[in-house]
Amino acid sequence: MTIGKFITIEGAEGVGKSTNLEFLQALLNEHGIAYIVTREPGGTVLGEKVRELLLSISDESLDSIAELLLVFAARAQHIAKIIQPALNDGIWVLCDRFTDATFAYQGAGRGIDPGAIATLQSLVQQSLRPDLTLILDMDPVIGMQRAEKRGALDRFEREQMDFFKRVRAAYLDIARADPARCAVIDAAQPLAAVKIALLSAVRSRFKLS
């Protein structure tokens, strides 16, 4: 059996990841491709509990290294229970964020040594890497304006604008360093144009008509 394809969608706050995941699902449905949709942090019962810890506002501040380890603990469970079994069964995986988010948020955002993140990446993922990463990019000022319209902000969304500027820069650096895997989509375009760019990147990468 052919192993499934692993597609991740990345970006900072307010870039429209959920909406654009729907476009990808429609494309895979059109081609009769079996897939699952999941997210990070989350995807499993344990992962969703960790997600709640990471996003919720608390009187006790969360140490950056503790945050990093929680992210990778959830990821280890996610890979073992959801992602790898699906791929092994020939099922495609669409994932809302993955390890690029860790390099962007905990690395560039929090200032954690990317070498430490890479060590955990190797330990938890071994050789697993996405086949395609779609990075939705826009000015973080616009992104946060969109995020604020959705309702109450979570712990990450309450960060200062400089934090989100570092996150954006990190995503663009990741794309430049790995152009074979990453496609940057201008998420500030009208939604119809974003959809065209997104679907074009997926069709091109996987030779879909």
Secondary structure, DSSP 4 states (H G I P E B T S, - for coil): -PPPPEEEEE-STTS-HHHHHHHHHHHHHHTT--EEEEESS-SSHHHHHHHHHHHS--SSPPPHHHHHHHHHHHHHHHIIIIIHHHHHTT-EEEEE--HHHHIIIIIIIT---HHHHHHHHHHHHTT---SEEEEEE--HHHHHHHHHHHSS--TTTTS-HHHHHHHHHHHHHHHHH-TTTEEEEETTS-HHHHHHHHHHHHHHHHT--
